Amino acid sequence: MDTDTGLTSEPSDETEYAVVRDAIFDAVGTVALLGFALVFLFVGVRGFVVGSSLPLSAAFVAASLLVAGAALDLVPPFRG
């Protein structure tokens, strides 16, 4: 322990709790975004197969790629 500043090199319990909580939220968020991407991909591919509107189906496939890329940190985040 540094006697001048009172700082220790050991992390506190609150810091460890916050780090674990953030990691769990990040993992759940990634899985949720990948789930949304799968839904968008399913709707887009189904539109191509069934013969629905091609631009709308292409938009769903593009949205699925964008959401999956955002979940895996391949595109910049959506928030400003």
N, C-alpha and C positions, 0 to 999 in steps of 0.2 A: 504494500500500500504506500502510495506517495503521501508523506505526512504534510507536505506543503499545500497541496490542493485537495486532498481527501479522496482522490480518484483511485479506483482499483482497476486491475487488468481483467478481473473476472466479471462477466456479464451478470446483471441482476435477474431475479426471477421474473420481474415484469417485462424485461427486454426479451427473455427467452419465450415467454408466453406470447408476446406480440409477434415475434418472428414465426412461431409455429402456427398461430392463428392466420397470419397473412399467407403462409405457404398453403394451408388448407383451403383458404378462400380462393387463391390462385388456381389450385388444382380443380376445385369444383367449378370455377368459372370457365376453365379451359374445356372441361368435359361438357359443360352446358353449351358452349359455343360450338363445339364439334357436333353435338346432337342437333343443334339448329342447322348446321351446315348439311348434315345428312338428310334432314327433312326437306330443305331447299333443293338438294340434289335429287331426291326421290321425286318431288313434285315436277322438277324440270325435265328429268328423264321420262317420267310418265307422260308428260305433255308431248314429248317428241314421239313416243311410241304410239300413243292413242291418236295423235293427229290433231292436237289442239293448236292454239295460236303459237306459231314458231317464235316470234319475238318475245312473247311472254315466257315461253319455255326457256329460251336462251337467257333471259334476264334472271330466271330462277337458278340456272346453272352458274351464271356469273356471280350471283349473290352467294351461292354456296361456296364458290372458290374464294371470294372475298372474306367471308366469315371464317372459313377454315384457315386462311392465311393470317387473319387477325388473331385467331386463337393460338397459332403457333409462332406469333411475333414475326411474321414474314412481311407484313405490311405495316405502315405507321398506324398508331392507335387512332380510333375514331374521335376521341374526346379532344377538345381544343385547348 
